[in-house]
Amino acid sequence: MPDGAASVVSDGIHLLMDYQGAAYAKLYVERLQRFVGRQGVDAATFREIARLMANRMAYEDAIRIAQLKLAEFRDSDGQVRSTDVKKFRFDELVDALPAVAADPVLMVLDKLGWAHRRVSIPFSTASRWGLRRLKIEAWLRRWRLFSIRYSEERAWVERWLHMIGRSLEKQPSATSAIVETATMVEGYGDRYRQGLADWHAIIDGLAKPTFDATLPLQDLAGAVAEARAAARPDPRQVALKRAIAQIRARASGAGANAAAG
C-alpha cells in the first residue's frame, strides 16, 4: 500500500468488522486492491478513497444506530442511559429488511400513501424495554446484506469506484474531485436522499458525458466544484440543474469555437 495508508485501511477494516463482519471487511479490502499500484493514484488519493469508502460502506440505517447506542451503553458500564429520537421515512425503515419481506410491505405503504411519511423512532437505553428493542434491531444486521438498502448502497459504491477509474483514464486532474463527491452522500432520511439525488445529477450531467467524450469539458474538477457549490436542500434541484446546464452550455460553446478555429 502507499505510504501512510496502512493505518487508514486498518481503521476501515475494524469499522466494517464491527459494522457487519469479516466478509464485509474483506469486500472493502478487495475493492481497495483495484487502486494499489495504479498509475495516477498517489498516497493521498489512495488514503482518501480508503477513508471515504469505509464511511460509505458503514452507512447509517436503523440497525447501525441501534448498534452504536448499545455500544455507548456498554462502554459506559451501563452508566450512560439516554434516549435519542431519529426521524425516518416508512419506506426507509422497510428498506432495511430483505427484499422478500420488504416488497409486500412497500406495496401496502404505497397504496395507503404512507411510504414517504416520516415517523419518529426512539433509540433508548433508559429502560429494559428500550435495551431489549435495541438488541433486536442490532441483531437484524445478519439480514442487512439481503436488504433493499444494501443492494442500493452496493450499486452506488461500485458506480463511484467506476467513475474514479474512468477519471484516472480520461481526465486524471479531476480524480480527486470525483473521489470527494462521496462526501455528498451521508446520513439518513431527507439529507441522505437529497445528497444521493444531487450526486447522480452531477455524475450524469457532467462526469459521465465528459468521460464518454460527448461533452468537451476540459476542467471537470472545476465544473464539479461549481455544481456542488450550487446544490441546495431542494428536492426539485432548481439551482443545481441550472448550474449544470450553464456549465454544459459553456463547454459546448467552447468546444464549437475550438472546432471552428
CYANA upper distance limits for C-alpha pairs under 8 A (distance plus 0.5 A):
  1 MET  CA      5 ALA  CA      6.77
  1 MET  CA      6 ALA  CA      7.37
  1 MET  CA     36 VAL  CA      6.59
  1 MET  CA     37 GLY  CA      8.13
  2 PRO  CA      6 ALA  CA      8.42
  2 PRO  CA     36 VAL  CA      8.01
  2 PRO  CA     37 GLY  CA      8.43
  2 PRO  CA     42 ASP  CA      7.78
  2 PRO  CA     43 ALA  CA      5.43
  2 PRO  CA     46 PHE  CA      7.72
  3 ASP  CA     43 ALA  CA      6.45
  4 GLY  CA      8 VAL  CA      8.08
  4 GLY  CA     43 ALA  CA      7.71
  4 GLY  CA     47 ARG  CA      8.10
  5 ALA  CA      9 VAL  CA      6.61
  5 ALA  CA     43 ALA  CA      7.52
  5 ALA  CA     46 PHE  CA      7.70
  5 ALA  CA     47 ARG  CA      5.83
  6 ALA  CA     10 SER  CA      6.45
  7 SER  CA     11 ASP  CA      6.63
  8 VAL  CA     12 GLY  CA      6.79
  8 VAL  CA     47 ARG  CA      6.95
  8 VAL  CA     50 ALA  CA      7.22
  8 VAL  CA     51 ARG  CA      6.80
  9 VAL  CA     13 ILE  CA      6.64
  9 VAL  CA     47 ARG  CA      8.20
  9 VAL  CA     50 ALA  CA      6.53
  9 VAL  CA     51 ARG  CA      7.77
 10 SER  CA     14 HIS  CA      6.74
 11 ASP  CA     15 LEU  CA      6.58
 12 GLY  CA     16 LEU  CA      6.68
 12 GLY  CA     25 ALA  CA      8.30
 12 GLY  CA     50 ALA  CA      7.68
 12 GLY  CA     51 ARG  CA      7.21
 12 GLY  CA     54 ALA  CA      5.57
 12 GLY  CA     55 ASN  CA      8.21
 13 ILE  CA     17 MET  CA      6.50
 13 ILE  CA     25 ALA  CA      5.72
 13 ILE  CA     26 LYS  CA      8.37
 13 ILE  CA     28 TYR  CA      7.90
 13 ILE  CA     29 VAL  CA      8.25
 13 ILE  CA     54 ALA  CA      8.24
 14 HIS  CA     18 ASP  CA      6.76
 14 HIS  CA     25 ALA  CA      8.21
 15 LEU  CA     19 TYR  CA      6.57
 15 LEU  CA     54 ALA  CA      7.88
 15 LEU  CA     58 ALA  CA      7.99
 16 LEU  CA     20 GLN  CA      6.27
 16 LEU  CA     21 GLY  CA      6.94
 16 LEU  CA     22 ALA  CA      8.21
 16 LEU  CA     24 TYR  CA      6.94
 16 LEU  CA     25 ALA  CA      5.70
 16 LEU  CA     54 ALA  CA      7.55
 16 LEU  CA     57 MET  CA      8.01
 16 LEU  CA     58 ALA  CA      6.93
 17 MET  CA     21 GLY  CA      4.66
 17 MET  CA     22 ALA  CA      5.82
 17 MET  CA     24 TYR  CA      7.45
 17 MET  CA     25 ALA  CA      6.14
 19 TYR  CA     58 ALA  CA      6.81
 19 TYR  CA     64 ARG  CA      7.74
 20 GLN  CA     24 TYR  CA      6.55
 20 GLN  CA     25 ALA  CA      8.31
 20 GLN  CA    141 ARG  CA      7.19
 20 GLN  CA    142 ARG  CA      8.04
 21 GLY  CA     25 ALA  CA      6.99
 22 ALA  CA     26 LYS  CA      6.65
 23 ALA  CA     27 LEU  CA      6.85
 24 TYR  CA     28 TYR  CA      7.01
 25 ALA  CA     29 VAL  CA      6.98
 26 LYS  CA     30 GLU  CA      6.69
 27 LEU  CA     31 ARG  CA      6.68
 28 TYR  CA     32 LEU  CA      6.84
 28 TYR  CA     53 MET  CA      8.25
 28 TYR  CA     54 ALA  CA      7.70
 29 VAL  CA     33 GLN  CA      6.74
 30 GLU  CA     34 ARG  CA      7.70
 32 LEU  CA     36 VAL  CA      7.43
 32 LEU  CA     49 ILE  CA      8.35
 32 LEU  CA     50 ALA  CA      7.25
 34 ARG  CA     38 ARG  CA      8.01
 35 PHE  CA     41 VAL  CA      7.29
 35 PHE  CA     46 PHE  CA      7.61
 36 VAL  CA     41 VAL  CA      8.37
 36 VAL  CA     46 PHE  CA      8.32
 37 GLY  CA     41 VAL  CA      7.81
 39 GLN  CA    168 LEU  CA      8.41
 40 GLY  CA    168 LEU  CA      6.85
 40 GLY  CA    172 PRO  CA      7.33
 41 VAL  CA     45 THR  CA      6.31
 41 VAL  CA     46 PHE  CA      6.61
 41 VAL  CA    168 LEU  CA      8.48
 42 ASP  CA     46 PHE  CA      6.70
 43 ALA  CA     47 ARG  CA      6.65
 44 ALA  CA     48 GLU  CA      6.75
 45 THR  CA     49 ILE  CA      6.71
 45 THR  CA    176 SER  CA      7.13
 45 THR  CA    179 VAL  CA      8.43
 46 PHE  CA     50 ALA  CA      6.68
 47 ARG  CA     51 ARG  CA      6.61
 48 GLU  CA     52 LEU  CA      6.47
 48 GLU  CA    179 VAL  CA      7.97
 49 ILE  CA     53 MET  CA      6.35
 49 ILE  CA    179 VAL  CA      6.93
 50 ALA  CA     54 ALA  CA      6.70
 51 ARG  CA     55 ASN  CA      6.90
 52 LEU  CA     56 ARG  CA      6.63
 52 LEU  CA    182 ALA  CA      7.07
 52 LEU  CA    183 THR  CA      7.90
 53 MET  CA     57 MET  CA      6.47
 53 MET  CA    157 VAL  CA      7.97
 53 MET  CA    182 ALA  CA      8.43
 54 ALA  CA     58 ALA  CA      6.71
 55 ASN  CA     59 TYR  CA      7.19
 56 ARG  CA    157 VAL  CA      8.16
 56 ARG  CA    182 ALA  CA      8.13
 56 ARG  CA    185 VAL  CA      8.34
 56 ARG  CA    186 GLU  CA      7.79
 57 MET  CA    153 GLU  CA      7.99
 57 MET  CA    157 VAL  CA      8.27
 59 TYR  CA     64 ARG  CA      8.20
 59 TYR  CA    186 GLU  CA      7.83
 59 TYR  CA    187 GLY  CA      7.75
 60 GLU  CA     64 ARG  CA      6.17
 60 GLU  CA     65 ILE  CA      7.23
 60 GLU  CA    186 GLU  CA      8.32
 60 GLU  CA    187 GLY  CA      6.31
 60 GLU  CA    188 TYR  CA      6.62
 61 ASP  CA     65 ILE  CA      6.89
 61 ASP  CA     93 LEU  CA      8.35
 61 ASP  CA     96 ALA  CA      7.72
 61 ASP  CA    188 TYR  CA      7.30
 62 ALA  CA     66 ALA  CA      6.74
 62 ALA  CA     93 LEU  CA      7.48
 62 ALA  CA     96 ALA  CA      8.21
 62 ALA  CA    137 GLU  CA      7.84
 63 ILE  CA     67 GLN  CA      6.79
 63 ILE  CA     96 ALA  CA      8.39
 63 ILE  CA    137 GLU  CA      5.92
 63 ILE  CA    138 ALA  CA      5.57
 63 ILE  CA    139 TRP  CA      8.39
 63 ILE  CA    140 LEU  CA      7.14
 63 ILE  CA    141 ARG  CA      6.79
 64 ARG  CA     68 LEU  CA      6.74
 64 ARG  CA    138 ALA  CA      7.43
 64 ARG  CA    141 ARG  CA      8.50
 65 ILE  CA     69 LYS  CA      6.61
 65 ILE  CA    123 PHE  CA      8.22
 66 ALA  CA     70 LEU  CA      6.69
 66 ALA  CA    123 PHE  CA      7.10
 66 ALA  CA    134 LEU  CA      5.73
 66 ALA  CA    135 LYS  CA      7.86
 66 ALA  CA    137 GLU  CA      6.66
 66 ALA  CA    138 ALA  CA      5.96
 67 GLN  CA     71 ALA  CA      6.68
 67 GLN  CA    134 LEU  CA      7.96
 67 GLN  CA    135 LYS  CA      8.39
 67 GLN  CA    137 GLU  CA      8.47
 67 GLN  CA    138 ALA  CA      5.73
 68 LEU  CA     72 GLU  CA      6.65
 69 LYS  CA     73 PHE  CA      6.89
 69 LYS  CA    123 PHE  CA      7.65
 69 LYS  CA    124 SER  CA      8.12
 69 LYS  CA    125 THR  CA      7.96
 69 LYS  CA    134 LEU  CA      8.26
 70 LEU  CA     74 ARG  CA      6.66
 70 LEU  CA    125 THR  CA      7.93
 70 LEU  CA    131 LEU  CA      8.10
 70 LEU  CA    134 LEU  CA      7.41
 70 LEU  CA    135 LYS  CA      8.03
 71 ALA  CA     75 ASP  CA      6.41
 72 GLU  CA     76 SER  CA      6.84
 72 GLU  CA     80 VAL  CA      7.76
 73 PHE  CA     77 ASP  CA      7.00
 73 PHE  CA     78 GLY  CA      5.64
 73 PHE  CA     79 GLN  CA      7.49
 73 PHE  CA     80 VAL  CA      6.09
 73 PHE  CA     81 ARG  CA      7.24
 73 PHE  CA    125 THR  CA      7.43
 74 ARG  CA     78 GLY  CA      6.23
 76 SER  CA     80 VAL  CA      6.36
 80 VAL  CA    125 THR  CA      8.40
 81 ARG  CA    124 SER  CA      8.00
 81 ARG  CA    125 THR  CA      5.53
 81 ARG  CA    126 ALA  CA      5.26
 82 SER  CA    124 SER  CA      6.26
 82 SER  CA    125 THR  CA      5.99
 82 SER  CA    126 ALA  CA      5.80
 83 THR  CA    122 PRO  CA      6.85
 83 THR  CA    123 PHE  CA      6.03
 83 THR  CA    124 SER  CA      4.55
 83 THR  CA    125 THR  CA      6.82
 83 THR  CA    126 ALA  CA      6.97
 84 ASP  CA    122 PRO  CA      6.17
 84 ASP  CA    123 PHE  CA      5.70
 84 ASP  CA    124 SER  CA      6.81
 85 VAL  CA    120 SER  CA      6.71
 85 VAL  CA    121 ILE  CA      5.97
 85 VAL  CA    122 PRO  CA      4.79
 85 VAL  CA    123 PHE  CA      6.60
 86 LYS  CA    120 SER  CA      6.11
 86 LYS  CA    121 ILE  CA      5.78
 86 LYS  CA    122 PRO  CA      6.89
 86 LYS  CA    123 PHE  CA      8.10
 87 LYS  CA    118 ARG  CA      6.85
 87 LYS  CA    119 VAL  CA      6.07
 87 LYS  CA    120 SER  CA      4.95
 87 LYS  CA    121 ILE  CA      6.63
 87 LYS  CA    189 GLY  CA      7.55
 88 PHE  CA     92 GLU  CA      6.84
 88 PHE  CA     93 LEU  CA      7.22
 88 PHE  CA    118 ARG  CA      5.99
 88 PHE  CA    119 VAL  CA      6.01
 88 PHE  CA    120 SER  CA      6.96
 88 PHE  CA    121 ILE  CA      7.78
 88 PHE  CA    188 TYR  CA      8.02
 88 PHE  CA    189 GLY  CA      5.95
 89 ARG  CA     93 LEU  CA      7.04
 89 ARG  CA    115 ALA  CA      7.42
 89 ARG  CA    116 HIS  CA      5.93
 89 ARG  CA    117 ARG  CA      5.94
 89 ARG  CA    118 ARG  CA      4.77
 89 ARG  CA    119 VAL  CA      6.49
 89 ARG  CA    189 GLY  CA      7.02
 90 PHE  CA     94 VAL  CA      6.85
 90 PHE  CA    109 LEU  CA      8.41
 90 PHE  CA    114 TRP  CA      7.43
 90 PHE  CA    115 ALA  CA      5.81
 90 PHE  CA    116 HIS  CA      6.67
 90 PHE  CA    117 ARG  CA      6.50
 90 PHE  CA    118 ARG  CA      6.80
 90 PHE  CA    119 VAL  CA      7.23
 91 ASP  CA     95 ASP  CA      6.46
 91 ASP  CA    106 LEU  CA      7.06
 91 ASP  CA    109 LEU  CA      8.23
 91 ASP  CA    115 ALA  CA      5.46
 91 ASP  CA    116 HIS  CA      6.89
 92 GLU  CA     96 ALA  CA      7.47
 92 GLU  CA    189 GLY  CA      7.82
 93 LEU  CA     97 LEU  CA      8.26
 94 VAL  CA    102 ALA  CA      6.12
 94 VAL  CA    105 VAL  CA      7.85
 94 VAL  CA    106 LEU  CA      7.62
 95 ASP  CA     99 ALA  CA      8.14
 95 ASP  CA    102 ALA  CA      6.81
 95 ASP  CA    147 SER  CA      6.80
 95 ASP  CA    148 ILE  CA      5.54
 95 ASP  CA    149 ARG  CA      5.70
 96 ALA  CA    102 ALA  CA      8.48
 96 ALA  CA    144 ARG  CA      6.98
 96 ALA  CA    147 SER  CA      5.80
 96 ALA  CA    148 ILE  CA      6.89
 96 ALA  CA    149 ARG  CA      6.20
 96 ALA  CA    150 TYR  CA      8.14
 97 LEU  CA    101 ALA  CA      6.87
 97 LEU  CA    102 ALA  CA      6.04
 97 LEU  CA    143 TRP  CA      7.57
 97 LEU  CA    144 ARG  CA      7.46
 97 LEU  CA    146 PHE  CA      7.92
 97 LEU  CA    147 SER  CA      5.37
 97 LEU  CA    148 ILE  CA      7.30
 98 PRO  CA    102 ALA  CA      6.45
 98 PRO  CA    143 TRP  CA      7.06
 98 PRO  CA    144 ARG  CA      7.73
 98 PRO  CA    146 PHE  CA      5.38
 98 PRO  CA    147 SER  CA      4.45
 98 PRO  CA    148 ILE  CA      6.79
 99 ALA  CA    103 ASP  CA      6.11
 99 ALA  CA    146 PHE  CA      7.41
 99 ALA  CA    147 SER  CA      6.12
 99 ALA  CA    148 ILE  CA      6.04
100 VAL  CA    104 PRO  CA      8.17
101 ALA  CA    105 VAL  CA      7.54
102 ALA  CA    106 LEU  CA      6.55
102 ALA  CA    148 ILE  CA      8.20
103 ASP  CA    107 MET  CA      6.77
104 PRO  CA    108 VAL  CA      6.96
105 VAL  CA    109 LEU  CA      6.75
106 LEU  CA    110 ASP  CA      6.54
106 LEU  CA    115 ALA  CA      7.39
107 MET  CA    111 LYS  CA      6.81
108 VAL  CA    112 LEU  CA      6.76
109 LEU  CA    113 GLY  CA      6.44
109 LEU  CA    114 TRP  CA      5.48
109 LEU  CA    115 ALA  CA      5.41
110 ASP  CA    114 TRP  CA      6.65
110 ASP  CA    115 ALA  CA      5.90
113 GLY  CA    117 ARG  CA      8.37
123 PHE  CA    130 GLY  CA      7.56
123 PHE  CA    134 LEU  CA      7.40
124 SER  CA    130 GLY  CA      5.45
124 SER  CA    131 LEU  CA      7.10
124 SER  CA    134 LEU  CA      7.93
125 THR  CA    130 GLY  CA      5.93
125 THR  CA    131 LEU  CA      5.61
125 THR  CA    134 LEU  CA      8.43
126 ALA  CA    130 GLY  CA      6.98
126 ALA  CA    131 LEU  CA      8.00
127 SER  CA    131 LEU  CA      6.80
128 ARG  CA    132 ARG  CA      6.58
129 TRP  CA    133 ARG  CA      6.65
130 GLY  CA    134 LEU  CA      6.72
131 LEU  CA    135 LYS  CA      6.75
132 ARG  CA    136 ILE  CA      6.89
133 ARG  CA    137 GLU  CA      6.72
134 LEU  CA    138 ALA  CA      6.51
135 LYS  CA    139 TRP  CA      6.47
136 ILE  CA    140 LEU  CA      7.12
137 GLU  CA    141 ARG  CA      8.19
140 LEU  CA    144 ARG  CA      7.22
141 ARG  CA    145 LEU  CA      8.40
143 TRP  CA    147 SER  CA      7.22
144 ARG  CA    150 TYR  CA      7.05
145 LEU  CA    150 TYR  CA      6.18
145 LEU  CA    151 SER  CA      8.01
146 PHE  CA    150 TYR  CA      7.40
146 PHE  CA    151 SER  CA      7.96
147 SER  CA    151 SER  CA      7.00
148 ILE  CA    152 GLU  CA      6.91
149 ARG  CA    153 GLU  CA      6.64
150 TYR  CA    154 ARG  CA      6.45
151 SER  CA    155 ALA  CA      6.82
152 GLU  CA    156 TRP  CA      6.76
153 GLU  CA    157 VAL  CA      6.69
154 ARG  CA    158 GLU  CA      6.70
155 ALA  CA    159 ARG  CA      6.67
156 TRP  CA    160 TRP  CA      6.62
157 VAL  CA    161 LEU  CA      6.69
158 GLU  CA    162 HIS  CA      6.55
159 ARG  CA    163 MET  CA      6.63
160 TRP  CA    164 ILE  CA      6.84
160 TRP  CA    178 ILE  CA      8.45
160 TRP  CA    179 VAL  CA      8.20
160 TRP  CA    182 ALA  CA      8.07
161 LEU  CA    165 GLY  CA      6.76
162 HIS  CA    166 ARG  CA      6.73
163 MET  CA    167 SER  CA      6.56
163 MET  CA    178 ILE  CA      7.66
163 MET  CA    207 ALA  CA      8.33
163 MET  CA    208 LYS  CA      8.24
164 ILE  CA    168 LEU  CA      6.83
164 ILE  CA    175 THR  CA      6.51
164 ILE  CA    178 ILE  CA      6.59
164 ILE  CA    179 VAL  CA      6.85
165 GLY  CA    169 GLU  CA      7.04
166 ARG  CA    170 LYS  CA      6.39
166 ARG  CA    171 GLN  CA      8.27
166 ARG  CA    211 PHE  CA      7.19
167 SER  CA    171 GLN  CA      5.41
167 SER  CA    172 PRO  CA      5.95
167 SER  CA    173 SER  CA      8.47
167 SER  CA    174 ALA  CA      6.89
167 SER  CA    175 THR  CA      5.86
167 SER  CA    178 ILE  CA      8.05
167 SER  CA    211 PHE  CA      7.63
168 LEU  CA    172 PRO  CA      4.93
168 LEU  CA    173 SER  CA      8.49
168 LEU  CA    175 THR  CA      6.59
170 LYS  CA    211 PHE  CA      6.40
171 GLN  CA    175 THR  CA      7.67
171 GLN  CA    211 PHE  CA      8.16
171 GLN  CA    220 LEU  CA      8.23
173 SER  CA    221 ALA  CA      7.56
174 ALA  CA    178 ILE  CA      6.86
174 ALA  CA    219 ASP  CA      7.97
174 ALA  CA    220 LEU  CA      6.25
174 ALA  CA    221 ALA  CA      4.98
175 THR  CA    179 VAL  CA      6.67
175 THR  CA    221 ALA  CA      8.19
176 SER  CA    180 GLU  CA      6.65
176 SER  CA    221 ALA  CA      8.36
177 ALA  CA    181 THR  CA      6.96
177 ALA  CA    221 ALA  CA      5.88
177 ALA  CA    224 VAL  CA      7.44
177 ALA  CA    225 ALA  CA      7.96
178 ILE  CA    182 ALA  CA      8.28
178 ILE  CA    221 ALA  CA      8.08
178 ILE  CA    224 VAL  CA      8.43
181 THR  CA    185 VAL  CA      8.31
181 THR  CA    199 TRP  CA      7.50
184 MET  CA    195 GLY  CA      5.63
184 MET  CA    196 LEU  CA      7.48
184 MET  CA    198 ASP  CA      8.22
184 MET  CA    199 TRP  CA      7.00
185 VAL  CA    192 TYR  CA      6.32
185 VAL  CA    193 ARG  CA      8.44
185 VAL  CA    195 GLY  CA      5.39
185 VAL  CA    196 LEU  CA      5.82
185 VAL  CA    199 TRP  CA      7.81
186 GLU  CA    191 ARG  CA      7.75
186 GLU  CA    192 TYR  CA      5.81
186 GLU  CA    195 GLY  CA      7.62
187 GLY  CA    191 ARG  CA      6.86
187 GLY  CA    192 TYR  CA      5.73
188 TYR  CA    192 TYR  CA      5.10
188 TYR  CA    193 ARG  CA      7.83
189 GLY  CA    193 ARG  CA      6.88
190 ASP  CA    194 GLN  CA      6.40
191 ARG  CA    195 GLY  CA      6.65
191 ARG  CA    233 PRO  CA      8.47
192 TYR  CA    196 LEU  CA      6.60
193 ARG  CA    197 ALA  CA      6.64
194 GLN  CA    198 ASP  CA      6.65
194 GLN  CA    233 PRO  CA      7.20
194 GLN  CA    234 ASP  CA      7.98
194 GLN  CA    235 PRO  CA      6.96
195 GLY  CA    199 TRP  CA      6.56
196 LEU  CA    200 HIS  CA      6.83
197 ALA  CA    201 ALA  CA      6.75
198 ASP  CA    202 ILE  CA      6.82
198 ASP  CA    231 ALA  CA      7.59
198 ASP  CA    237 GLN  CA      7.95
198 ASP  CA    240 LEU  CA      8.17
199 TRP  CA    203 ILE  CA      6.66
200 HIS  CA    204 ASP  CA      6.25
201 ALA  CA    205 GLY  CA      6.12
201 ALA  CA    241 LYS  CA      8.17
202 ILE  CA    206 LEU  CA      6.06
202 ILE  CA    207 ALA  CA      7.34
202 ILE  CA    224 VAL  CA      7.40
202 ILE  CA    227 ALA  CA      7.49
202 ILE  CA    228 ARG  CA      8.44
202 ILE  CA    244 ILE  CA      7.82
203 ILE  CA    207 ALA  CA      5.24
203 ILE  CA    208 LYS  CA      6.32
204 ASP  CA    208 LYS  CA      5.92
204 ASP  CA    209 PRO  CA      7.51
205 GLY  CA    209 PRO  CA      7.28
205 GLY  CA    244 ILE  CA      7.11
206 LEU  CA    210 THR  CA      6.66
206 LEU  CA    215 LEU  CA      8.19
206 LEU  CA    220 LEU  CA      7.89
206 LEU  CA    223 ALA  CA      8.06
206 LEU  CA    224 VAL  CA      7.89
206 LEU  CA    244 ILE  CA      7.71
206 LEU  CA    248 ARG  CA      7.93
207 ALA  CA    211 PHE  CA      6.76
207 ALA  CA    220 LEU  CA      7.45
207 ALA  CA    224 VAL  CA      8.50
208 LYS  CA    212 ASP  CA      6.53
209 PRO  CA    213 ALA  CA      6.52
209 PRO  CA    214 THR  CA      5.63
209 PRO  CA    215 LEU  CA      5.76
210 THR  CA    214 THR  CA      6.59
210 THR  CA    215 LEU  CA      5.31
210 THR  CA    216 PRO  CA      6.80
210 THR  CA    217 LEU  CA      6.47
210 THR  CA    220 LEU  CA      8.13
215 LEU  CA    248 ARG  CA      7.74
215 LEU  CA    251 ALA  CA      7.52
215 LEU  CA    252 SER  CA      7.17
216 PRO  CA    251 ALA  CA      6.29
216 PRO  CA    252 SER  CA      6.74
216 PRO  CA    254 ALA  CA      8.47
216 PRO  CA    255 GLY  CA      6.26
217 LEU  CA    248 ARG  CA      8.23
217 LEU  CA    251 ALA  CA      5.80
217 LEU  CA    252 SER  CA      8.27
218 GLN  CA    251 ALA  CA      8.27
219 ASP  CA    223 ALA  CA      6.83
220 LEU  CA    224 VAL  CA      6.57
221 ALA  CA    225 ALA  CA      6.78
222 GLY  CA    226 GLU  CA      6.62
223 ALA  CA    227 ALA  CA      6.63
223 ALA  CA    247 ILE  CA      7.25
224 VAL  CA    228 ARG  CA      6.56
225 ALA  CA    229 ALA  CA      6.68
226 GLU  CA    230 ALA  CA      7.00
226 GLU  CA    243 ALA  CA      8.06
227 ALA  CA    231 ALA  CA      6.98
227 ALA  CA    240 LEU  CA      6.66
227 ALA  CA    243 ALA  CA      6.33
227 ALA  CA    244 ILE  CA      6.63
228 ARG  CA    240 LEU  CA      8.09
230 ALA  CA    239 ALA  CA      6.38
230 ALA  CA    240 LEU  CA      5.75
230 ALA  CA    243 ALA  CA      7.00
231 ALA  CA    237 GLN  CA      7.62
231 ALA  CA    239 ALA  CA      6.85
231 ALA  CA    240 LEU  CA      5.36
232 ARG  CA    237 GLN  CA      7.52
232 ARG  CA    239 ALA  CA      7.47
232 ARG  CA    240 LEU  CA      7.68
233 PRO  CA    237 GLN  CA      8.28
234 ASP  CA    238 VAL  CA      7.68
237 GLN  CA    241 LYS  CA      6.38
238 VAL  CA    242 ARG  CA      6.67
239 ALA  CA    243 ALA  CA      6.67
240 LEU  CA    244 ILE  CA      6.71
241 LYS  CA    245 ALA  CA      6.60
242 ARG  CA    246 GLN  CA      6.72
243 ALA  CA    247 ILE  CA      6.69
244 ILE  CA    248 ARG  CA      6.64
245 ALA  CA    249 ALA  CA      6.59
246 GLN  CA    250 ARG  CA      6.69
247 ILE  CA    251 ALA  CA      6.67
248 ARG  CA    252 SER  CA      6.53
249 ALA  CA    253 GLY  CA      6.55
250 ARG  CA    254 ALA  CA      6.59
251 ALA  CA    255 GLY  CA      6.55
252 SER  CA    256 ALA  CA      6.63
253 GLY  CA    257 ASN  CA      6.74
254 ALA  CA    258 ALA  CA      6.64
255 GLY  CA    259 ALA  CA      6.69
256 ALA  CA    260 ALA  CA      6.64
257 ASN  CA    261 GLY  CA      6.53
